[in-house]
Amino acid sequence: MPLQLRPQLAREEPELLGRIPSGRAIHGDGMPLRRGLAQLIVCGLVLTGAACRKHLPIPDGDIAATLTAKTLADQPFDPASLRGKPTIVVFAWPTCPHCIKEIPIAQQVAASERAGMVVVFVRGSRQAAGEIVAELKLTAPVLVDDGTLRNRYAVNAVPYTLVLGPDGHATEAFRGAQDEATLRSALADAR
């Protein structure tokens, strides 16, 4: 198993194992499920699937130019401000604990790497987004999507993170909370 997949699998394993029913199989009463065997099967499937697909498909086109949602302050956002440097774009929900974990890491990495960063809240209220921004002391631009970006990039699970090159085109796409090393590596590749 490639080393870069181990942190991702470690994060996903508890969630996947939690989905395994305990007690009874789907065939009805009286047929107990062997939890240990089921866990082994699920882990094998996760490892096989992860080894086959390292990254999410990268959206085509100038992503930066499409980031035209209004800011948290209900002002227009200027996507041209992202030109000339790599940028981390985190699509999030205000109630997502994985998003709340990744956003400060992404902000710290972007600042230390002299890269741009934008957070796009694709669900939830403007007020909820504002509370998260205040709690995290977020200084990066924050956009509140009306559904346009969520639909355009098929964001159905968050955090969904894109790393953009200086030209605004995506060079990497991730689903799930990313660690500092992964984001640094993706930014280095985007330069």
Backbone as CSV, one residue per row, in Angstrom:
resi,resn,N_x,N_y,N_z,CA_x,CA_y,CA_z,C_x,C_y,C_z
1,MET,0.851,-1.179,0.000,0.000,0.000,0.000,0.895,1.239,0.000
2,PRO,0.657,2.186,-0.915,1.467,3.402,-0.951,1.374,4.162,0.370
3,LEU,2.491,4.734,0.807,2.536,5.436,2.088,1.559,6.592,2.172
4,GLN,1.312,7.293,1.058,0.430,8.459,1.113,-1.025,8.072,1.352
5,LEU,-1.385,6.802,1.173,-2.762,6.367,1.407,-3.026,6.000,2.860
6,ARG,-1.990,5.693,3.619,-2.175,5.261,5.001,-2.919,6.274,5.858
7,PRO,-2.571,7.586,5.831,-3.328,8.539,6.655,-4.795,8.608,6.245
8,GLN,-5.072,8.553,4.960,-6.458,8.612,4.488,-7.243,7.410,4.988
9,LEU,-6.646,6.230,4.889,-7.333,5.020,5.337,-7.526,5.025,6.842
10,ALA,-6.554,5.539,7.572,-6.693,5.609,9.024,-7.862,6.497,9.412
11,ARG,-8.104,7.565,8.647,-9.236,8.458,8.935,-10.553,7.811,8.552
12,GLU,-10.590,7.067,7.469,-11.837,6.521,6.953,-12.238,5.209,7.612
13,GLU,-11.285,4.465,8.165,-11.586,3.148,8.722,-12.653,3.183,9.818
14,PRO,-12.572,4.080,10.836,-13.609,4.058,11.876,-15.010,4.294,11.319
15,GLU,-15.132,5.200,10.360,-16.445,5.469,9.779,-16.974,4.245,9.034
16,LEU,-16.112,3.624,8.249,-16.539,2.452,7.490,-16.877,1.280,8.406
17,LEU,-16.063,1.082,9.426,-16.347,-0.009,10.348,-17.621,0.250,11.137
18,GLY,-17.910,1.509,11.405,-19.146,1.861,12.111,-20.388,1.560,11.298
19,ARG,-20.243,1.426,9.996,-21.383,1.116,9.129,-21.719,-0.371,9.098
20,ILE,-20.829,-1.188,9.623,-21.068,-2.623,9.616,-22.110,-2.939,10.678
21,PRO,-23.204,-3.572,10.294,-24.221,-3.898,11.285,-23.695,-4.939,12.251
22,SER,-24.077,-4.796,13.498,-23.673,-5.796,14.467,-24.914,-6.524,14.951
23,GLY,-24.728,-7.713,15.339,-25.843,-8.468,15.888,-26.408,-9.457,14.893
24,ARG,-27.107,-9.013,13.900,-27.820,-9.903,12.988,-27.482,-9.576,11.535
25,ALA,-27.514,-10.594,10.716,-27.305,-10.414,9.288,-28.604,-9.946,8.651
26,ILE,-28.544,-9.588,7.399,-29.734,-9.097,6.708,-30.710,-10.212,6.378
27,HIS,-30.322,-11.455,6.633,-31.170,-12.591,6.290,-32.221,-12.895,7.347
28,GLY,-32.325,-12.087,8.348,-33.376,-12.293,9.340,-32.831,-12.743,10.679
29,ASP,-33.752,-12.962,11.598,-33.398,-13.346,12.958,-32.752,-14.720,12.987
30,GLY,-31.917,-14.903,13.966,-31.322,-16.199,14.180,-30.041,-16.450,13.408
31,MET,-29.603,-15.540,12.592,-28.388,-15.733,11.805,-27.390,-14.644,12.199
32,PRO,-26.546,-14.913,13.190,-25.650,-13.861,13.691,-24.584,-13.482,12.676
33,LEU,-24.196,-12.228,12.714,-23.135,-11.718,11.843,-21.815,-11.819,12.591
34,ARG,-20.832,-12.354,11.953,-19.517,-12.447,12.565,-18.798,-11.140,12.317
35,ARG,-18.797,-10.270,13.319,-18.263,-8.916,13.179,-16.794,-8.910,12.747
36,GLY,-15.981,-9.763,13.303,-14.562,-9.781,12.944,-14.350,-10.068,11.471
37,LEU,-15.075,-11.036,10.942,-14.971,-11.369,9.533,-15.470,-10.215,8.665
38,ALA,-16.586,-9.604,9.070,-17.136,-8.472,8.307,-16.153,-7.311,8.288
39,GLN,-15.506,-7.048,9.423,-14.525,-5.969,9.473,-13.354,-6.255,8.543
40,LEU,-12.916,-7.490,8.540,-11.813,-7.874,7.667,-12.178,-7.676,6.195
41,ILE,-13.392,-8.046,5.833,-13.850,-7.894,4.450,-13.912,-6.417,4.077
42,VAL,-14.495,-5.591,4.950,-14.599,-4.157,4.663,-13.220,-3.527,4.548
43,CYS,-12.308,-3.881,5.457,-10.950,-3.326,5.383,-10.277,-3.720,4.075
44,GLY,-10.467,-4.972,3.658,-9.897,-5.414,2.387,-10.451,-4.633,1.214
45,LEU,-11.761,-4.390,1.228,-12.378,-3.604,0.155,-11.866,-2.174,0.144
46,VAL,-11.724,-1.589,1.326,-11.224,-0.214,1.416,-9.806,-0.142,0.876
47,LEU,-8.963,-1.067,1.294,-7.577,-1.055,0.828,-7.489,-1.278,-0.679
48,THR,-8.290,-2.187,-1.186,-8.289,-2.443,-2.628,-8.768,-1.220,-3.386
49,GLY,-9.856,-0.625,-2.945,-10.394,0.557,-3.622,-9.464,1.742,-3.539
50,ALA,-8.834,1.925,-2.388,-7.926,3.065,-2.225,-6.683,2.895,-3.082
51,ALA,-6.214,1.684,-3.212,-5.026,1.459,-4.022,-5.309,1.675,-5.500
52,CYS,-6.554,1.460,-5.909,-6.917,1.630,-7.314,-7.131,3.095,-7.672
53,ARG,-7.566,3.915,-6.713,-7.870,5.297,-7.024,-7.212,6.195,-5.987
54,LYS,-6.118,6.814,-6.366,-5.381,7.656,-5.432,-6.044,9.012,-5.244
55,HIS,-6.562,9.586,-6.301,-7.077,10.950,-6.252,-8.449,11.014,-6.908
56,LEU,-9.170,12.057,-6.598,-10.451,12.300,-7.255,-10.211,12.880,-8.639
57,PRO,-11.177,12.751,-9.514,-11.033,13.411,-10.820,-10.876,14.925,-10.627
58,ILE,-10.021,15.500,-11.426,-9.756,16.938,-11.322,-10.663,17.670,-12.298
59,PRO,-11.436,18.635,-11.804,-12.323,19.378,-12.711,-11.529,20.148,-13.761
60,ASP,-12.107,20.246,-14.940,-11.473,20.965,-16.045,-11.766,22.459,-15.957
61,GLY,-10.960,23.215,-16.654,-11.219,24.641,-16.827,-10.607,25.512,-15.751
62,ASP,-10.891,26.786,-15.885,-10.384,27.812,-14.978,-11.300,27.878,-13.761
63,ILE,-10.943,27.165,-12.729,-11.756,27.088,-11.517,-11.816,28.459,-10.831
64,ALA,-10.687,29.129,-10.761,-10.645,30.430,-10.079,-11.675,31.386,-10.661
65,ALA,-11.816,31.386,-11.973,-12.755,32.316,-12.622,-14.207,32.032,-12.245
66,THR,-14.502,30.798,-11.817,-15.883,30.456,-11.471,-16.246,30.808,-10.040
67,LEU,-15.268,31.197,-9.243,-15.521,31.503,-7.831,-16.087,32.909,-7.694
68,THR,-17.315,33.059,-8.127,-17.948,34.374,-8.146,-19.085,34.499,-7.142
69,ALA,-19.200,33.553,-6.227,-20.232,33.657,-5.188,-19.934,34.883,-4.324
70,LYS,-20.940,35.342,-3.635,-20.738,36.507,-2.748,-19.969,36.084,-1.502
71,THR,-19.256,37.041,-0.946,-18.500,36.781,0.276,-19.452,36.719,1.461
72,LEU,-18.908,36.323,2.586,-19.692,36.274,3.816,-20.284,37.641,4.144
73,ALA,-19.573,38.698,3.758,-20.043,40.067,3.986,-21.015,40.517,2.899
74,ASP,-21.472,39.569,2.053,-22.425,39.830,0.976,-21.874,40.796,-0.078
75,GLN,-20.561,40.711,-0.283,-19.875,41.526,-1.291,-19.423,40.612,-2.434
76,PRO,-19.251,41.163,-3.634,-18.725,40.337,-4.725,-17.275,39.956,-4.444
77,PHE,-16.900,38.749,-4.849,-15.520,38.291,-4.705,-14.819,38.455,-6.044
78,ASP,-13.581,38.928,-6.009,-12.792,39.105,-7.224,-11.876,37.898,-7.417
79,PRO,-12.244,36.973,-8.308,-11.406,35.791,-8.515,-10.026,36.114,-9.069
80,ALA,-9.848,37.286,-9.647,-8.528,37.675,-10.175,-7.498,37.767,-9.045
81,SER,-7.965,37.918,-7.809,-7.040,38.000,-6.671,-6.305,36.677,-6.444
82,LEU,-6.749,35.612,-7.084,-6.120,34.298,-6.917,-5.061,34.018,-7.979
83,ARG,-4.911,34.893,-8.948,-3.982,34.668,-10.060,-2.528,34.819,-9.616
84,GLY,-1.672,34.025,-10.236,-0.240,34.166,-10.021,0.329,33.380,-8.856
85,LYS,-0.497,32.656,-8.127,0.000,31.848,-7.012,-0.907,30.626,-6.863
86,PRO,-0.375,29.543,-6.336,-1.253,28.400,-6.096,-2.268,28.750,-5.006
87,THR,-3.405,28.085,-5.040,-4.491,28.406,-4.115,-5.162,27.128,-3.642
88,ILE,-5.510,27.113,-2.364,-6.304,26.023,-1.785,-7.743,26.510,-1.712
89,VAL,-8.665,25.734,-2.272,-10.091,26.043,-2.204,-10.759,24.915,-1.429
90,VAL,-11.333,25.246,-0.280,-11.994,24.249,0.554,-13.498,24.482,0.478
91,PHE,-14.222,23.499,-0.067,-15.673,23.525,-0.071,-16.116,22.865,1.232
92,ALA,-16.988,23.540,1.983,-17.319,23.080,3.333,-18.779,23.348,3.684
93,TRP,-19.208,22.746,4.771,-20.487,23.032,5.421,-20.163,23.522,6.818
94,PRO,-20.925,24.451,7.351,-20.637,24.951,8.699,-20.777,23.891,9.793
95,THR,-21.550,22.843,9.547,-21.769,21.817,10.576,-20.882,20.595,10.403
96,CYS,-19.942,20.639,9.496,-19.081,19.485,9.192,-17.837,19.504,10.090
97,PRO,-17.692,18.531,10.994,-16.522,18.536,11.880,-15.199,18.332,11.134
98,HIS,-15.237,17.590,10.032,-14.009,17.385,9.249,-13.575,18.688,8.567
99,CYS,-14.562,19.475,8.156,-14.260,20.782,7.552,-13.632,21.701,8.595
100,ILE,-14.225,21.713,9.787,-13.728,22.569,10.865,-12.288,22.180,11.217
101,LYS,-11.964,20.911,11.065,-10.601,20.442,11.321,-9.649,20.882,10.204
102,GLU,-10.088,20.770,8.952,-9.187,21.054,7.832,-8.968,22.549,7.592
103,ILE,-9.968,23.373,7.760,-9.862,24.794,7.407,-8.678,25.483,8.090
104,PRO,-8.474,25.349,9.411,-7.302,26.016,10.011,-5.975,25.456,9.506
105,ILE,-5.938,24.158,9.229,-4.711,23.561,8.688,-4.424,24.151,7.312
106,ALA,-5.447,24.225,6.481,-5.281,24.782,5.134,-4.860,26.252,5.206
107,GLN,-5.450,26.999,6.119,-5.087,28.420,6.253,-3.627,28.568,6.664
108,GLN,-3.181,27.751,7.608,-1.793,27.829,8.076,-0.831,27.439,6.954
109,VAL,-1.154,26.379,6.217,-0.299,25.939,5.111,-0.246,27.010,4.022
110,ALA,-1.397,27.547,3.660,-1.438,28.583,2.618,-0.601,29.795,3.022
111,ALA,-0.710,30.208,4.277,0.056,31.369,4.743,1.554,31.083,4.714
112,SER,1.951,29.926,5.199,3.385,29.626,5.253,3.987,29.374,3.867
113,GLU,3.159,28.956,2.921,3.643,28.690,1.557,3.403,29.879,0.614
114,ARG,2.910,30.978,1.165,2.587,32.171,0.372,1.652,31.831,-0.787
115,ALA,0.633,31.064,-0.450,-0.375,30.654,-1.426,-1.698,31.312,-1.056
116,GLY,-2.630,31.267,-1.972,-3.957,31.789,-1.695,-4.821,30.718,-1.043
117,MET,-5.917,31.164,-0.474,-6.886,30.238,0.097,-8.258,30.871,0.050
118,VAL,-9.257,30.035,-0.238,-10.654,30.457,-0.245,-11.466,29.328,0.377
119,VAL,-12.418,29.685,1.212,-13.366,28.707,1.746,-14.712,29.017,1.112
120,VAL,-15.353,27.968,0.597,-16.671,28.118,-0.015,-17.657,27.274,0.778
121,PHE,-18.571,27.938,1.484,-19.611,27.214,2.205,-20.726,26.911,1.218
122,VAL,-20.916,25.622,0.942,-21.886,25.204,-0.072,-23.229,24.809,0.524
123,ARG,-23.331,24.769,1.818,-24.596,24.502,2.508,-24.584,25.259,3.815
124,GLY,-25.760,25.381,4.395,-25.863,26.048,5.682,-26.134,27.521,5.498
125,SER,-26.477,28.144,6.587,-26.842,29.555,6.544,-25.604,30.449,6.582
126,ARG,-25.795,31.649,6.129,-24.741,32.663,6.183,-24.337,32.904,7.645
127,GLN,-25.337,32.887,8.539,-25.064,33.105,9.961,-24.191,31.982,10.527
128,ALA,-24.523,30.735,10.201,-23.733,29.601,10.689,-22.307,29.673,10.159
129,ALA,-22.162,30.042,8.901,-20.830,30.191,8.312,-20.053,31.283,9.047
130,GLY,-20.726,32.388,9.351,-20.083,33.483,10.077,-19.603,33.074,11.458
131,GLU,-20.392,32.245,12.126,-19.996,31.771,13.453,-18.739,30.905,13.384
132,ILE,-18.657,30.064,12.354,-17.478,29.211,12.181,-16.259,30.064,11.849
133,VAL,-16.438,31.039,10.989,-15.330,31.926,10.614,-14.798,32.646,11.849
134,ALA,-15.689,33.130,12.701,-15.264,33.817,13.924,-14.554,32.848,14.877
135,GLU,-15.121,31.664,15.027,-14.542,30.663,15.927,-13.138,30.254,15.478
136,LEU,-12.946,30.097,14.178,-11.653,29.659,13.647,-10.681,30.811,13.390
137,LYS,-11.172,32.044,13.571,-10.363,33.235,13.288,-9.811,33.188,11.862
138,LEU,-10.711,32.850,10.954,-10.353,32.687,9.553,-10.129,34.043,8.899
139,THR,-9.005,34.180,8.212,-8.688,35.440,7.541,-8.796,35.335,6.021
140,ALA,-8.884,34.111,5.515,-9.011,33.906,4.067,-10.393,34.343,3.607
141,PRO,-10.546,34.657,2.313,-11.876,34.988,1.805,-12.841,33.812,2.005
142,VAL,-14.064,34.142,2.380,-15.100,33.134,2.600,-16.270,33.458,1.692
143,LEU,-16.642,32.487,0.873,-17.756,32.656,-0.050,-18.928,31.816,0.430
144,VAL,-20.140,32.313,0.172,-21.350,31.576,0.502,-22.044,31.259,-0.817
145,ASP,-22.064,29.985,-1.156,-22.590,29.520,-2.434,-24.115,29.451,-2.401
146,ASP,-24.725,29.819,-3.506,-26.186,29.716,-3.637,-26.605,28.405,-4.272
147,GLY,-25.671,27.489,-4.435,-25.934,26.202,-5.066,-25.243,26.063,-6.413
148,THR,-24.826,27.183,-6.970,-24.195,27.169,-8.293,-22.889,26.373,-8.292
149,LEU,-22.000,26.690,-7.368,-20.708,26.001,-7.317,-20.875,24.552,-6.860
150,ARG,-21.754,24.339,-5.899,-22.008,22.973,-5.428,-22.448,22.083,-6.587
151,ASN,-23.347,22.593,-7.419,-23.826,21.820,-8.564,-22.768,21.694,-9.651
152,ARG,-22.061,22.766,-9.922,-21.057,22.762,-10.991,-19.967,21.726,-10.738
153,TYR,-19.532,21.612,-9.475,-18.448,20.696,-9.136,-18.942,19.426,-8.434
154,ALA,-20.251,19.207,-8.455,-20.858,17.995,-7.875,-20.356,17.752,-6.457
155,VAL,-20.395,18.796,-5.642,-19.948,18.680,-4.258,-21.085,18.059,-3.451
156,ASN,-20.974,16.756,-3.213,-22.004,16.077,-2.440,-21.462,15.541,-1.124
157,ALA,-20.189,15.739,-0.883,-19.560,15.380,0.387,-18.429,16.370,0.634
158,VAL,-18.259,16.736,1.877,-17.245,17.722,2.234,-16.401,17.195,3.387
159,PRO,-15.230,17.753,3.596,-14.633,18.782,2.770,-14.204,18.245,1.403
160,TYR,-14.390,19.094,0.417,-13.937,18.833,-0.940,-12.924,19.935,-1.218
161,THR,-11.687,19.552,-1.431,-10.608,20.525,-1.539,-9.974,20.460,-2.920
162,LEU,-9.842,21.620,-3.540,-9.146,21.746,-4.814,-7.880,22.560,-4.590
163,VAL,-6.816,22.145,-5.223,-5.591,22.940,-5.236,-5.455,23.464,-6.650
164,LEU,-5.375,24.781,-6.755,-5.291,25.441,-8.056,-3.862,25.888,-8.326
165,GLY,-3.474,25.829,-9.583,-2.194,26.369,-9.992,-2.304,27.879,-10.158
166,PRO,-1.204,28.560,-10.441,-1.213,30.010,-10.615,-2.150,30.490,-11.731
167,ASP,-2.471,29.587,-12.675,-3.364,29.944,-13.776,-4.844,29.743,-13.438
168,GLY,-5.145,29.264,-12.228,-6.533,29.066,-11.805,-7.096,27.698,-12.124
169,HIS,-6.335,26.849,-12.799,-6.775,25.493,-13.126,-6.423,24.546,-11.975
170,ALA,-7.304,23.601,-11.694,-7.082,22.644,-10.615,-5.964,21.681,-10.975
171,THR,-5.105,21.424,-10.000,-4.036,20.438,-10.168,-4.259,19.221,-9.282
172,GLU,-5.144,19.339,-8.305,-5.415,18.240,-7.381,-6.806,18.422,-6.788
173,ALA,-7.463,17.291,-6.491,-8.784,17.298,-5.864,-8.806,16.235,-4.773
174,PHE,-9.302,16.608,-3.608,-9.365,15.699,-2.466,-10.759,15.722,-1.864
175,ARG,-11.190,14.591,-1.333,-12.414,14.549,-0.537,-12.013,14.040,0.837
176,GLY,-12.522,14.683,1.865,-12.158,14.331,3.237,-11.105,15.298,3.747
177,ALA,-10.975,15.355,5.061,-10.012,16.275,5.677,-8.592,15.880,5.300
178,GLN,-7.810,16.855,4.888,-6.429,16.628,4.481,-5.482,17.119,5.563
179,ASP,-4.362,16.452,5.675,-3.378,16.861,6.658,-2.411,17.880,6.054
180,GLU,-1.584,18.426,6.914,-0.651,19.475,6.503,0.304,18.997,5.413
181,ALA,0.856,17.807,5.564,1.830,17.300,4.589,1.207,17.143,3.209
182,THR,-0.016,16.654,3.147,-0.691,16.470,1.864,-0.924,17.808,1.177
183,LEU,-1.383,18.798,1.942,-1.644,20.115,1.357,-0.349,20.788,0.901
184,ARG,0.710,20.671,1.700,2.005,21.247,1.303,2.504,20.608,0.004
185,SER,2.413,19.313,-0.067,2.862,18.589,-1.264,2.044,19.011,-2.495
186,ALA,0.742,19.112,-2.325,-0.124,19.515,-3.448,0.187,20.933,-3.904
187,LEU,0.456,21.842,-2.962,0.825,23.211,-3.328,2.165,23.230,-4.073
188,ALA,3.124,22.435,-3.603,4.435,22.377,-4.262,4.282,21.876,-5.709
189,ASP,3.413,20.881,-5.895,3.175,20.353,-7.238,2.453,21.353,-8.124
190,ALA,1.657,22.242,-7.515,0.874,23.218,-8.281,1.725,24.378,-8.772
191,ARG,2.859,24.599,-8.183,3.708,25.744,-8.575,4.200,25.512,-9.944
